[in-house]
Amino acid sequence: GTNPNAVSVSVSKITVNPNYNGNTHDNDLALVQLSSTVNFNNYIQPVCLAAAGSTFYNGTKTWVTGWGYIQVSPYQSWISSVITSNLPGFVTYSSSGTNRDVTCSAFGK
């Protein structure tokens, strides 16, 4: 069914991180500018980013959200969001070893 709280807005500009590496997917972050304003309500809120130099101590609750895919496609298929807690200063993972440019978060079972 449809979500009565969903809002569709077109995108006017995408600014990709200049340090993005398409081979390793390091720094895969972009800013998306919407083509029109969105009214905030109980279901739509702005994202609050931590200030540079912020420290997150063990037990700090944080949100991690991002796009993922379920098949090889030029289009992302779903968005995931998870509340993490007991997060060390940063958690990193890379198939070739630890990498400070990649943050890995996962649901616990």
Kinemage of the C-alpha trace (Angstrom):
@kinemage 1
@onewidth
@group {chain A} dominant
@subgroup {mainchain}
@vectorlist {calphas} color= white
{ca gly a 1} P 0.000 0.000 0.000
{ca thr a 2} L 0.895 3.634 -0.009
{ca asn a 3} L 2.282 5.554 2.940
{ca pro a 4} L 0.039 8.548 3.796
{ca asn a 5} L 3.049 10.308 5.363
{ca ala a 6} L 5.308 9.984 2.303
{ca val a 7} L 6.241 13.053 0.264
{ca ser a 8} L 7.801 12.925 -3.206
{ca val a 9} L 10.064 15.817 -4.200
{ca ser a 10} L 12.308 16.022 -7.245
{ca val a 11} L 16.032 16.672 -6.917
{ca ser a 12} L 17.556 19.794 -8.459
{ca lys a 13} L 21.237 19.120 -7.721
{ca ile a 14} L 23.501 16.333 -6.466
{ca thr a 15} L 26.983 17.185 -5.176
{ca val a 16} L 29.181 14.098 -4.860
{ca asn a 17} L 32.066 14.083 -2.380
{ca pro a 18} L 35.175 15.077 -4.396
{ca asn a 19} L 37.126 12.353 -2.540
{ca tyr a 20} L 34.732 9.594 -3.637
{ca asn a 21} L 36.546 6.543 -5.028
{ca gly a 22} L 34.345 4.487 -7.362
{ca asn a 23} L 36.638 1.459 -7.130
{ca thr a 24} L 36.657 1.149 -3.343
{ca his a 25} L 33.487 3.165 -2.598
{ca asp a 26} L 35.442 5.159 -0.006
{ca asn a 27} L 33.872 8.519 0.865
{ca asp a 28} L 30.546 7.564 -0.757
{ca leu a 29} L 28.651 10.599 0.461
{ca ala a 30} L 26.703 13.205 -1.487
{ca leu a 31} L 24.530 16.233 -0.797
{ca val a 32} L 21.107 16.237 -2.438
{ca gln a 33} L 19.365 19.570 -3.044
{ca leu a 34} L 15.600 19.336 -3.370
{ca ser a 35} L 13.786 21.337 -6.041
{ca ser a 36} L 11.224 22.640 -3.547
{ca thr a 37} L 10.851 23.116 0.181
{ca val a 38} L 9.519 20.360 2.417
{ca asn a 39} L 7.372 21.107 5.447
{ca phe a 40} L 8.638 19.462 8.618
{ca asn a 41} L 6.174 17.433 10.667
{ca asn a 42} L 6.200 14.393 12.960
{ca tyr a 43} L 7.419 12.210 10.079
{ca ile a 44} L 9.756 14.578 8.222
{ca gln a 45} L 12.624 16.129 10.182
{ca pro a 46} L 16.009 17.647 9.285
{ca val a 47} L 19.196 15.660 9.761
{ca cys a 48} L 21.400 16.972 12.561
{ca leu a 49} L 25.080 16.453 11.806
{ca ala a 50} L 27.732 16.276 14.491
{ca ala a 51} L 30.202 19.154 14.641
{ca ala a 52} L 33.757 18.584 13.456
{ca gly a 53} L 35.816 17.100 16.268
{ca ser a 54} L 32.810 15.586 18.058
{ca thr a 55} L 33.504 12.541 20.218
{ca phe a 56} L 31.027 9.682 20.524
{ca tyr a 57} L 31.533 7.650 23.656
{ca asn a 58} L 30.642 4.006 24.153
{ca gly a 59} L 26.897 3.748 24.717
{ca thr a 60} L 26.031 6.825 22.644
{ca lys a 61} L 22.904 6.165 20.580
{ca thr a 62} L 23.255 7.198 16.953
{ca trp a 63} L 21.365 6.826 13.680
{ca val a 64} L 22.981 5.283 10.640
{ca thr a 65} L 21.078 5.431 7.377
{ca gly a 66} L 21.918 4.868 3.748
{ca trp a 67} L 20.952 3.392 0.438
{ca gly a 68} L 21.535 -0.239 -0.377
{ca tyr a 69} L 20.697 -2.585 -3.190
{ca ile a 70} L 19.353 -6.082 -3.571
{ca gln a 71} L 20.624 -6.669 -7.105
{ca val a 72} L 23.194 -5.249 -9.499
{ca ser a 73} L 21.428 -2.254 -11.015
{ca pro a 74} L 22.098 1.422 -11.743
{ca tyr a 75} L 19.242 2.215 -9.327
{ca gln a 76} L 19.286 1.825 -5.567
{ca ser a 77} L 16.488 -0.464 -4.461
{ca trp a 78} L 15.915 0.289 -0.785
{ca ile a 79} L 16.929 2.505 2.089
{ca ser a 80} L 17.965 1.169 5.457
{ca ser a 81} L 18.021 2.872 8.815
{ca val a 82} L 19.233 1.532 12.121
{ca ile a 83} L 19.724 2.910 15.621
{ca thr a 84} L 23.112 1.846 16.913
{ca ser a 85} L 24.305 1.903 20.480
{ca asn a 86} L 27.497 0.896 22.241
{ca leu a 87} L 29.338 2.276 19.225
{ca pro a 88} L 33.081 2.583 19.749
{ca gly a 89} L 34.781 5.779 18.518
{ca phe a 90} L 34.382 4.475 14.990
{ca val a 91} L 33.816 1.046 13.502
{ca thr a 92} L 35.475 0.356 10.177
{ca tyr a 93} L 35.660 -2.560 7.811
{ca ser a 94} L 37.066 -3.203 4.369
{ca ser a 95} L 37.535 -6.514 2.565
{ca ser a 96} L 41.207 -5.590 2.211
{ca gly a 97} L 41.538 -4.585 5.873
{ca thr a 98} L 40.624 -1.688 8.132
{ca asn a 99} L 39.966 1.573 6.340
{ca arg a 100} L 39.329 4.895 8.140
{ca asp a 101} L 37.171 6.156 5.229
{ca val a 102} L 34.484 3.463 5.548
{ca thr a 103} L 32.049 3.056 8.420
{ca cys a 104} L 30.265 -0.258 8.720
{ca ser a 105} L 27.136 -0.712 10.823
{ca ala a 106} L 24.842 -3.715 10.985
{ca phe a 107} L 21.771 -4.997 12.776
{ca gly a 108} L 22.473 -7.332 15.676
{ca lys a 109} L 20.472 -10.539 15.959
